[in-house]
Amino acid sequence: MNIVWTKHAVGRLKQWEKTIGITQEEAERVLRDPGQVVDGDLGVKIAQAKSRGGVLRIPFKEEEGGYRIVTVYWSSRVERYWKG
């Protein structure tokens, strides 16, 4: 599976890496093997997994042969984002 990172996603990952230690490998692992995938806006899907007492969310678009990561973020508000 080919994974392409947008410039925005790379920038956000750097911020999250500094604040709570999220790595590129962890983000890509969530994309490959998410706890859940939910629908976002404008055809974006969101791979998410519980992590560090919160939820790590990876919005992405499916492309031929892989995925394009739109952004990366973590939230302590699991109940807001976790379905079921």
Helices and strands as residue ranges (DSSP letters): E 2-5, H 7-20, H 24-32, E 36-39, E 45-51, E 54-63, E 66-69, E 73-75, H 78-81
